[in-house]
Amino acid sequence: MGEHDRDLVSPEAEVDERVIESALRPKNLDDFVGQERVREQLSLVLRSAMRRGRAPDHVLMSGGPGLGKTTLAMIIAAELGAPLRITSGPAIERSGDLAAVLSTLHEGEVLFLDEIHRMARPAEEMLYVAMEDFRVDVVVGKGPGATAIPLDIAPFTLVGATTRAGMLPAPLRDRFGFTAHMDFYRPEELERILNRSAGLLGVELTREAAEEVAGRSRGTPRIANRLLRRVRDYAEVRGDGRLGIDTARAALTLYEVDEEGLDRLDRAVLRALLKSFRGGPVGLSTLAVSVGEEPETVEVVAEPFLVRSGFIARTPRGRVATPEAWTHMGLVPPPDAVYGAMAPVESAVPEPPGPPSRGPDRH
């Protein structure tokens, strides 16, 4: 399986793709589609801070990749009329890296820290004080002679983004004044995003084509925009440039994205689970070997969407297919198939056998 096939419905963005995404991002809260509750709450936080003439509380956004966390960070800075500084957790390997960023911030500036849960622990502890007291302690020297020099920093607003909120330590999570969880988008919301993106790209997208692309986009705007560009490419090369329903279906069939949004890897996992292991249960490592992938690839790339779509279930004994998986793949389950909803979840270890039977109890 080529990298291109796998990346087509991946919620992660490649480096080159971020340049294209920047042209399609909304610039203010009014243009942002979806996440109504988050938009309303965030609007109140920003307007209240602007009326008081102070920097708003720090903002934490959690949710899967491709749901708009970076876009909202840019919108926050735009709404406040403040500069935006962007960095990421993996880029901050030492506390000194964080101190260098914080010490150069101007008053009211917005610092966007992506994948904040992957930040080094020493830097994380320095961030506690910076968020609360707008101060960093720079350590000079080593060993017993080391001295901590307090350094005041300008009041700023930290916007943290994470795909794994559970990995954030409680002291860090509690220092955010506003926490938002990004949900997956409804098909009608994705259609509105696609229509807006088609206008920016200068292509004609019919209502039926928008509905078709939205239905295969896994509830993720990034994937929807990516599929839209692939349909556009197909229409320009093999069609008349107009993005109609037939063109959309032909393009998505060519790129092997089916009606439910499953790609080649997803279907390979389901096919192995159903045909080779009779629906499971089967362990992750065994399932990964059967499709020629690393266990981490199956667990991180394919499994979340398959579980969310109701095609497989994770149980203590392994992965189990659901009736929907058999139906989607056009297969008939064997009589002894164990469905995901019926798989026992109470214990991962079978109970030890009891003593051998000695016949009916006479007492």
N, C-alpha and C positions, 0 to 999 in steps of 0.2 A: 504494500500500500504506500503510495507516494505521500510526501509531506503536504502537497497541494490538496489532495483529497481530504486529508484529515483536518487541515486548517480551515476549510471552507465553512464548516459549521462550528468551529472552535470559538468560544467567547473571548479568547485572548486576542490581542491586537499585535500584529507585526510592526516593526519599526516604520517601514514604508507606508503602511496602512494608516498610521497615526496622522500623517500629513494630509491624507485624503479626508480622514474623519474630521479634522479641524475645520474644514470648509463646510461641513454639514452640521456642525454643532450649533444648537440654538444659543443666542447671546444673552437672553434674559429669561426670567421665570415665566413670563407670559407666553413665550414661544416653546417652552419646555413641555413636551407631551407626556402624559402619564404621571404616576406617583403623586396623585392629587393631594393626599394627606400630608406627604412630606413637603410638597411645594407650599401648601398653606401654612404649615407650621414654620417653615424656614422663612417665609415672607414676613411673618410676625416678628421673628427673632431679629431679622435684619432691619426692619422699619423701626422697631423699638430702639435698637442701638443707635440708629442714625438720628433719631429725635433727641436722644440723650447726648449725642456728640461723643460717644465712646465706642471702642472696638467691641463687636459682639462676642458672645460666649464662643468658646471653642466648639467645633462641630465634628462629630464622628459619624461617618456613613459606612454602613456594612451592607453586604450583598454580593451576589455573584459578579464575575467580570462581564463587562459589556452592558451594564444596566444604567450607566449615566453618572457614576460617582465623580469622575474627572470633569465631566461637563458641568455638574452642579458646583464644583469647586471654582471653575472659571466664572460661572454666573454669579457666585457670591462676591468674588472680587469685582466683577463688573458692576453689580448693584451697589456696592459700597464705594465705587470709584477709586479703588485702591490697587496698587501693584500686586501681582501674583508671583510668588516664588514656588517653583515645583521641584521636589526631590522625592526620593523613595526610601523605604526602610532598608533594603539591601545595600543601598549606596552609603549608608551611615554605619560604618564598621567600628568606629571608636567614638568615644565621647568628644574628642577633639574635632571630629568631623561635624558633629552637631553644633558645637560651640562656634565653629567658623561660620556656619549658616546663620545662627541666631544673632551673633554679634553684628552682622551686617544688615539686619532688617531695619527698615524705617518704620516710624510710628504709623499704626493702622494697616500695615502691610499684611497680606494673607499668605500664609505658608501652607502649601498643600503637600502632605506627606502620604504618598501612596504606599500600600502594603505595609502599613505601620506596624503590624504584628511581627514583621521580619527584622525589626531594628535590633541592634546589639543591646544587650542588657545594660552595660555602663551608660550608653547614650540614653537609654530609656529612663534610667534613674535621674539623669541630668534634666531630662525633659519635664519631670514632675515639678521641679522648682521653677523652671522657666515658664511653665503654663500658669502656675499659681502666683508666683511672686515677681515674674519678669526679671529673673536674675539667673546667672549661671556661675558656678564656682569652677574656676580654672585652676587646676593643680599644677604647680611648678615644682620641679625636682622629683626625686624618687626616694623611697625608703623613709626612714624616720625623719629625714630633713625636708620632706615634701611639705609645701605650703599651699593652702587653698586661697585663692584671691577671688573675692566676689566681684562680679562684673554685671552692672545693670544693663538691661537690654530694653529696647523700645517696646511699648505695648503692641501686641500683634494678635492675630486670630489664626489659630491652627485649625486646619481642616484635615482630619485624618480619614483615610479610606482603608478598608480591610475586607478581604473575602472570607476571613475566618475570625469573626468577632470573639469566639470562644477562646482563642489563643491570646487575647489581650489580658494582661494582669489587671486585677480589680483596681489597684491604685491608679493606673493610667486611665482606665475606662471611666472612673468616677470623676476625673478632672475635666471631662467634657460636659459643657453645660447643655448641649443639645445633641441627642443621638437619633439617627434616622436609619431605618432599615429599608433597603430598596427591594421591592418585589418584582417578580417577572411580569411582563406586560401582557395585557389582553390583546387578542387579534385585532380588534377595532382600533386600539391605540397604535399598534404597529402599522396598520393601514394609513393612519394619519401621518405617522413618521415617514412612511414610504412615499406618500404623495408630496410631502414637503421636500424630501430629498430628491425626488424626480424633478421637481421644479427647479431646484438648485443645480441639478445636473443637466437641465435643458432637454429632458426626454419626456415623451408622452406616455403616461402610464394609465391604462384603463382600470376601472373599478374592479373588474374580475381578476385582472392580473395582480393588482395590489392585494386582493384577498388571498390569492393563491400563494404569493410569496410570503405574506404574513403568517399563513398557516404552517409554513415549513421553517419558520425562523426561531423556534424554540423559546419564544417569549422574550427574545433578546434583541434590542435595537441594533447592536453592532452586527449581528448575524443578518438581520433584515437588510441593512444597508449594503452588506457585502454581497448577498444574493441578488439584490437589485442591480449592482454593478455587473455581475456576471450575466444576468438577463439582458442588460443593455448591450454588453459585448456581443452576445449571441444575435440580438436584433440587428446590430449594425453590420455584422459580417454575413449572416445567413438570412436576414429578413429585410424589412423595409425601414427599420429604425424605430418602428412603433412597438411599444411593449404591450401586446395583447395577451389574452389568456393562452392561446395556442403557443405563442412564442415563449411565455413564461414556463409552461409545462415542458416544452421541448428542451429548453435550456437547463431546467432543474433536473430533468431526466438524464441529460448528457453529463451533468456534474454529479449524478448519483445521489441526489438528495430526495428522499421519497416523501409521500404525502404527510407523514408524521414528523418530518425533519430529521430522520435517521440517515446517517451516511454509511459508507462502506464498513468502517470499524464497528459502528453500532450493530449493523446487521450481521457482521461476522461473529460478534460476541453472542448475539441471540441464536444464530445458526448453530454455533458450537454447543451452546447450553442446551438447545432443544434436540439436536440430532446426535451429538456425541455423548451427552450425559442425560438424555431423556428428561430434561427439564430440571435436573438438579435433585438435591443440593450438591454443589461443587465448590471447592475452594478457589480463592482468587488466583493463586499462583498457577494452579492447574488450568483454569480457564484462560489465563493469559498465555500460557505455553501453547494451548490449542489454537490460538489465533496468531501466534508468532509475534507477540508484543510483550513489553515489560509489564509486570503487575501494576506499577505506578501509572502507566499510560492507560490501562483499562480502568483503574480505580478513579483517576482524576479526569480523564477525557471523556470516556464513554459512559461509565456507570452512573454519574449523577443524573444525566438526562433520562437514562433508561429507568432508573428508580422513580424519578419524578413523573414520568409518563405512565408508570404503572405496568411496565413490561417485565421487570424483575424485582425481587425482594431480597434484602440481605437478612439472613438469619444466622444464629450462632453456628449452625452446621454448614453454612455456605450460601452461595447464590442460588435462588430458586426462581424459575419462570412462572409467570402468571398466565391465566387463560387468555388474556389479551395478547400476550406474546405469541402463542400458538396461532391465534387467529390472524394476527398481522403478518406472520411469515407464511400463511397459507398451509399450515400443517395441522394434522389431527393428533391430539395428545394420546399417548398410550393409556390403557385403563388404569395403570398403577402410577400415573403421574402425580407428583406432589406439587400442588399449587402454592404460590407464594403466600396467599392469604391463609392457607391451611397449615403452613409449616410451623412446627412447634418453636416457640421462642423462649420458653421458660428456662431451658438448661442447654448449655453447649456440650455437656458431657453426659452420655447415656448412663442410666442408673445401673449399678452393678447387679449381676444376676443373683437371685435369691438362692436359698439352699435347695438341693434337689428334692423333687416331690417324693413323698413316701406313701402316697395313696390317700384316700379320704381320711379326714380328721374324725377319729372315733370319739373325741371328748366333747 
